Amino acid sequence: MLTDIRGGSADPGTEMPAKCPDCGGLMADMGLDFKAPKKESRKAWEHIHTLYQTGITFHSCGCSGPGYIPVNTEELIRHLEFVRGVYKEHLDFWIGLEKNPKMQSTLHENGKPDLGIIFKLPPGMQYGKASNYDPVAARKYWSGKIQEVEERLGKARKIQAAKR
């Protein structure tokens, strides 16, 4: 939840739920990169609600923004299907590496990591030597990411069906 800056607190570590100044309802933490649509834009607010329900918010480190944000539910579903496909490609790579460990020698060329491979590495393995790469851990990581996307896809499809 957001911290209500008007509520104040003697202890800066204490969070209080942030309330909407109009209706008094609790507000969702959409992230620092969130730009609210106009109040009267009901369609835009419904889409923001759909994004939030599927776990998409506007959080980033601040240097590059939140990334691609689909503009409607159909585009959201296409985007999630695309992401799932990319994650499946990464998973297939690691399944292949697990089956053929000799491929590990190809991960580094001339002592430098192959950038095409680096993007297929889970975050904890992106630094270090090729011998440190763990295909089993990478497979588990990408399987988990695929499951997350499939859960989001399921939510988005339910929302889409309810709109019809």
Order of alpha helices (4+ residues) and beta strands (2+ residues): alpha-alpha-beta-beta-alpha-alpha
